[in-house]
Amino acid sequence: MSDVLAHDGGAPVRTAPFPSVQSAEGRTLGVEEESAVLAVLRSGRLNSTVGEVTRALETDFAAYYGVPHAVASSSGTAAIHLAVAAVDPEPGDEIITTGLSDAGTVLPILAQNAVPVFADVDPATGNLDVASVAARITSRTRAIIAVHLFGQPAPVVELRALADAHGIVLIEDCAQAYLTRVGTDGALAGTVGHLGCFSLQQSKHITAGDGGLTISSDEALARRARLFADKAWPRDTDERTHLFLGLNYRMTELQAAIARVQLTRLAGVVEDRRRTAATLTDVVDGLDGLSAAPADGNSYWQFPVFLDTHRTGADAHWYARALQAEGIPASGGYIQRPLYLTPVLAERRTYGTSGFPLTDPPADVTPEYHPGLCPVTEELIDTRLLVIAWNERYGPGDVADIAAALTKVHAHAIAARGILEPRTGRIASRS
Ligand SMILES: Cc1ncc(COP(=O)(O)O)c(C=O)c1O
C-alpha cells in the first residue's frame, strides 16, 4: 500500500466500488419481492382501500414491534406528519427537536402550523441532549421529536419521563433506526415514545423505494394518525365524510407488498450490519482522537466517527475528502448546515410571503434561527462528524479496506497535526 495519500497522488487503498444502497449490489431484495409485486399487479387491486396487503403489512409491523397499532403511509416524512397531526397542535404551539437530521423530521411540524424549537445534541452521538430539551420546554410545548441518528439509541427513556412530567407527547423518529434497542431493558426504539415513525425510503435498512410506518400503543393517537393519512375519511363507518383536515398519504399495495417481504429480512440486515460494524469500531477506537458510535443497541444505518480535532489536527471534512480519494464512501458533517439554517426556517419560506407560523402572531415570540443556536450541533457538522456509508453486504475485505484507509489517512493527519488548516486540510504556513 502506498504511503502517499491518494488525495496527494498516491495509490488509493481501494479501487473497486463498495456495495451501496443506491444499487442492487447493496440492497437485500430478492425474488420474493418480485413475486409479491406481481401478485398485486395481477390482482388488479393496487390501492390500499381495495386491497389487503397494506393492512397485512400494518398487522405484521405492529406484531413485530409488539404494539397494537401501525399505520402505513407514503414516506417517512408522511409517517412523522401523521404523528404530528395526531398530536393536533394549535397554530403556534411548539415542538422541540434536533437540527441534526433529515428535513423530514422537521417539515411536518411546519406543515401542521406548529413552530420547531431546536435543542442541542450530545457531542458523543449527535442525539438530542436531555438537559437542552428540558431547558427549551415552555407553556406552548406540545411534543418532542427525538431522532435515533444513524441507528444510535437516543435517550428516549429519559425524554419520555420528561414528556410525561410536562404532559406532552414524545415522537420517536426511527427512520434510521430499525431494531435499535434503547434503555437498560433494551426496548425497541419506537415503542418508548407515544408514537414511533419509520421510513422505507431507498437508503434505509429496508426499503420499498418510499414509504412510511407510524406505530403507537395509544388508541386515540393511532386512530387520528390513520384518519389523517386518508383525508380523515372514516371508512370503517361507511360514511363519506371528512372529520377534520387530513390529506392522502396512503401507501400503495405495491409498496406494501415489497415492504412485507423486506420485513422478513430486517433482522438479518441489522445483524449483518452490527457484526461488521464491531470490527471497524475496534479499529476506530484504537486511533488517537477518533471515537466510533457506542455499539450498545445501535443498528448502524451509517457508521459515524466523532473527531477530537485538537488531537487529530484535521477536521472531518478533510478526513472525508482524503477517504473518498482512497476509494472509501465517506462524507463530512452529514448535512451541510443545521436544519434551522436552511432557507425554509431561517428565511421563513413557508406559506406565500406570510412566514406563518414563524411570525408573531401566533407565536408570542418570533423564533430566531441563527448561527450559534445549537453550538454542539454546529461543531459536529462543521468539524467533528465523519460519516462512513454502511451496508449489510459489506464483507471482511470491505471492512479491512475501510480500516486500512482510515488508519492511513489518520496517520497523515497526526503527522501533520497543527499544521493542517481546518476545512481545507492544506498545510498552513508555520511562520
Ligand atoms: C431521520 C430521518 N427522518 C425523516 C426522514 C424522512 O423520510 P423520507 O425520506 O422517507 O420521507 C429521513 C429519511 O430520509 C430520516 O433519515
The ligand as a Tripos MOL2 file, in Angstrom:
@<TRIPOS>MOLECULE
LIG
   16    16     1     0     0
SMALL
NO_CHARGES

@<TRIPOS>ATOM
      1 C1        -34.0620   10.8130   10.4950 C.3       1 LIG1
      2 C2        -34.9730   10.9110    9.3040 C.ar      1 LIG1
      3 N1        -36.1980   11.4280    9.4800 N.ar      1 LIG1
      4 C3        -37.0650   11.5310    8.4720 C.ar      1 LIG1
      5 C4        -36.7360   11.1030    7.2060 C.ar      1 LIG1
      6 C5        -37.7270   11.2730    6.1240 C.3       1 LIG1
      7 O1        -38.0270   10.0640    5.4960 O.3       1 LIG1
      8 P1        -38.4710   10.0210    3.9510 P.3       1 LIG1
      9 O2        -37.2700   10.3680    3.1400 O.co2     1 LIG1
     10 O3        -38.9080    8.6100    3.7790 O.co2     1 LIG1
     11 O4        -39.5630   10.9890    3.7710 O.co2     1 LIG1
     12 C6        -35.4740   10.5310    6.9730 C.ar      1 LIG1
     13 C7        -35.0510    9.9900    5.6820 C.2       1 LIG1
     14 O5        -34.8590   10.4750    4.6690 O.2       1 LIG1
     15 C8        -34.5600   10.4590    8.0430 C.ar      1 LIG1
     16 O6        -33.3420    9.9530    7.8620 O.3       1 LIG1
@<TRIPOS>BOND
     1     1     2 1
     2     2     3 ar
     3     2    15 ar
     4     3     4 ar
     5     4     5 ar
     6     5     6 1
     7     5    12 ar
     8     6     7 1
     9     7     8 1
    10     8     9 2
    11     8    10 1
    12     8    11 1
    13    12    13 1
    14    12    15 ar
    15    13    14 2
    16    15    16 1
@<TRIPOS>SUBSTRUCTURE
     1 LIG1         1 GROUP 0 **** ****
